[in-house]
Amino acid sequence: MDAGQKIQRGGLPDYYQVQLQHYLAVTGRKWGAFAVFNAERWEMVFFNVDRDQEIIDLIIAKDAEFWTLVQTGEEPAPTKESPVLNLPPTEPAEVLTLDTPEWKIAVEQYREAKALREEAEALETQAKREIQSMLEEHNAEVAEGAGLRVYWREQAGRRFVDSKKLKALYPDIYNQVLKQGKPYRAFRAYILKEVSDDE
């Protein structure tokens, strides 16, 4: 089984996801895409991936940790774990092809909901920017009107535990407080290449 077929069956590897989310963080874009070649079927498989701000925040935090090591000249500790997701690799699964009316309806509803959400998020972002611009124009941190009150204040940075430093300084304590989450089933949907009715 070639790499393209494995990805088609098992989904994008986590390190692909992290790489693309980093690109989205840098460019500010809402989505990105991967094209993977399946040599057995001689076709390209396309994966559209939405921006995931939670992963992006983790990437930025890890970037900052790494840059601190660069500045201090400290060598990073070797690890086989994913630096962001810490997820084990998943085994590829057989792809079930569904073509029932119920499946098509559910997929169409998902696509419509996804499009509506993206449109709503874009409108919300635009409205936020306009409101923020007006607050800055009036040099105001709090404003209200038309049934809405808005706060636009600078806040102190978030405090968090530097888990890497804790692990390096106190490995026994780190292992005592480390918690393993329960297994869960992740839902990842990728919009595949559009296929016309003539094909």
KAFENFEN-V46044 format. One record per pair of residues at least 24 apart in sequence whose ideal C-beta (glycine too) atoms are under 7 Angstrom apart, sorted by sequence separation. I is the first residue (numbers start at 1). J is the second residue. D is the distance in Angstrom with one decimal. If there is no record, write none. Layout:
BEGIN
{{I | J | D} {I | J | D}}
END
This chain:
BEGIN
{{59 | 84 | 5.8} {58 | 84 | 4.9} {24 | 51 | 4.7} {8 | 36 | 7.0} {7 | 36 | 4.9} {20 | 49 | 5.4} {55 | 84 | 6.4} {8 | 38 | 5.7} {21 | 52 | 5.7} {25 | 56 | 4.4} {4 | 36 | 4.8} {17 | 49 | 6.8} {24 | 56 | 6.8} {4 | 37 | 4.9} {5 | 38 | 5.2} {4 | 38 | 3.8} {21 | 55 | 4.8} {25 | 59 | 6.2} {4 | 39 | 5.9} {5 | 40 | 5.3} {12 | 47 | 5.6} {21 | 56 | 5.4} {25 | 60 | 6.7} {2 | 39 | 4.6} {8 | 45 | 4.9} {18 | 55 | 6.9} {22 | 59 | 5.4} {2 | 40 | 6.1} {21 | 59 | 6.2} {4 | 45 | 6.5} {18 | 59 | 6.6} {18 | 84 | 5.2} {15 | 82 | 6.8} {18 | 85 | 6.7} {14 | 82 | 5.5} {14 | 85 | 4.8} {14 | 87 | 5.3} {13 | 89 | 6.9} {110 | 189 | 6.8} {10 | 90 | 5.6} {10 | 91 | 6.8} {10 | 92 | 3.6} {9 | 92 | 4.0} {10 | 93 | 6.2} {9 | 93 | 5.8} {9 | 94 | 6.7} {6 | 92 | 4.9} {9 | 95 | 5.3} {8 | 95 | 6.7} {30 | 118 | 6.8} {77 | 168 | 6.4} {65 | 164 | 6.0} {48 | 190 | 6.0} {47 | 190 | 4.2} {48 | 191 | 4.4} {46 | 192 | 6.0} {46 | 193 | 4.4} {11 | 188 | 5.6}}
END
